[in-house]
Amino acid sequence: MAKLKVKDLQNLTPDELKEKKDGLKKELFSLRLQAKSGKLEKHSTIRSTKRDVARVLTVLTQKERS
């Protein structure tokens, strides 16, 4: 998955952001399973997915506070 841009995330509604967060968490779980079973080729995808989750949560928090 490509790196999520903050500008793109800011245009989404809170419900869309929550859906995006849930999808990313499921993807992260899948990546972790692949890593444990030795089928994951690029371990850096776990790190980038975790950062994408953080970006989504940051934008979601900003929207909820404003």
N, C-alpha and C positions, 0 to 999 in steps of 0.2 A: 504494500500500500504506500502511496506517496505521502509525503509529509503534509500534514494539514496546516493550512494557513490561517492565522488568527483573523485576518480580514474576512475570509470566507465563513468562519465560524460565527463571527459577530452578526452576520446577516441571517442566521438561522433563529428559529423560535426556540424557547426553552424546551418544548416537547421534542423538537427535532434534535436538540443537543442531547437530551436524555437518551433518545434512541441511538444516537451516534455513540454515546458513552457505553451503552449496553453492548452494542456491536463490537466495539473495540475491546471490551473486557472479555467477550467470548473469543475473539481472535487471539487475545493474549493467553487465555487458557489453552487454546489449541496449540499455540506456539510453544508453550511450556511443556505440553505433553510430547510434542515432536522432539523437543530438545532432550527430554529424558529418555526417549526411545531411540535417539541417535539419528533421526530422520531429518532434522533441521540442518539445512546447509549454511544459512547465514544467521548467525546468532545475534547479529546487530539488529535484526528485525524486532527482537523482543524489546530492546532498549528504545527503539524509535516508536514502537507501539505504546510503551509506557509513557513516553513523552507526549504522544498524541492524546492519551487519556488525560494527562495533566493539563494540556492546553484546553481541552473541552471543559474540564471541571473549572478551570480558571474563568473562562468566558461565561459559563453557566452561573458561577457565583457573582460575577460582575453584573449580569443581567438581573439576578434576584435582588441585589442590593440597590439597584437604581429604579 
